[in-house]
Amino acid sequence: MRKRIGTSNVLDKNFKYIFNLPLYVVLGIVVIFPLVYVFSLSFFDWQLTTNRIVFNKIDNYLELFKDARFINAIWRNFYFAFFSVLLQIILGFGIALILNAKIKGVKIYRLLLMIPMMSSPIVVALTWRFMLNRSFGIVNHFLEKFGFQALSFLGDKSLVLPSIILVDTWQWTPYVIILLLAGLQSLPPEPLEAAHIDGANPIQRFFLITLPLMKTHLGSAVILRTVMAFKIFDIIWGMTRGGPAFASETLYPYIFSQSFLYFRIGYSCAAAVVFLMINLGLSLILNHFKADKQ
């Protein structure tokens, strides 16, 4: 009888682990194994063209940080993420405030605003690639019609990254709108009503009540969109493939080209490990900043 009770107690203690076992197996196969495999490959010189695999210690990492193209790709990643998220938060919050007001046809506006986000990124990239074309793009057509000179949006080094930022903003601002609109609709009405009775104007109500109450939702939107923007690939590859002269190349296109264009598997794995570390560090910093604000 005692043995049965003891066995039952052991089962009760390990019950949650037994039921979570399938989750651990899936995580191990889908997440842990690929991470360990990529990390181990980063210490090898593996050329697919010759199928030569040589252990070269940390040479891949040393070469990475001597590569100006890799360093520039990191800076472009931060530039892209900062300005795209900044634009999306400003536009998304502004449109969310408008949609939160009781205006006619608000459901139709919400539906129309969701269309860019529901489109495939590669479709968005190819569509905007044609629209921004210098010779036959509709954007340059309207510029010339209003007396401006046609611009090479995707062929000019100084214009290509801002152009891609605007395209990314067009697609993903609706995502920010959804997050912030949900936050606005969850705010308690009492503080705003009290401020209105006390004579506060709309601007004062926004900065003194709405904005402080929305800090948590804004923080969540910033973190989610920063992580997503930092991993940008589809739009850049579909529009420019990192050109011209690598002027729009961020880390993901860089890693992709090293793997599948130059076939440098070990080197690209080292770049992927560095990219993962940067992403994790950025996420931890943003989460810490959000926790401090709360």
C-alpha angles and dihedrals in degrees: 000000000000091000091053091050091048092050090048091052091051090050091048091052094048096037095103092048092050092051091045092051095097089052091052091049092050092046090049093051098039102035117011100042095049091047093050091044094050091045092051092047090053088074093057134077101227118174113186092199091064098019087229116156117189128168106238102170110220097341092114091057093046090050091048094060091046091054109097090197091059094046091049090049089056092051091047089051091056092043092051095045094046099050097037093051092043092053093044094050093049095045094038094051092046094050091043089056090051093048091047089060118085102258130152117266094014092146092056091049091051091051093048092048091055094059097085092049092049092053120096111258092231090052089050090049095051093044093052091042089063094040092053095044111129096221105042106002118131093227093060089042090061092042091056091044090058092047100263127128120257113257130212096228095175098030100052115083092215094049105037100078095043088049091053090046089056091049091049089048090051091054102040105034089087088060090057090045091056093050096046095040089055088051093049092050091051095054116111110252096213099082092049092047091049091049091049091052090048089057101256113157122228093264092052091047090051098049098036101039117008098044096048091047090050096053094102093049092044090050091051091049092049093050095046095046094043092054091046093046092048089059094052113151116128098062095044094046093044094048106035112351085231095306162165092070090329091300092137098033115126127178099279095053088044092054092044093052092048090052105039104022102036096023093223097148100169093045093048090049089055089051090049091052091051089047091052091050091050091048093048092047092049091049092050092049093049092047091048091049090049092049091051091051091052 
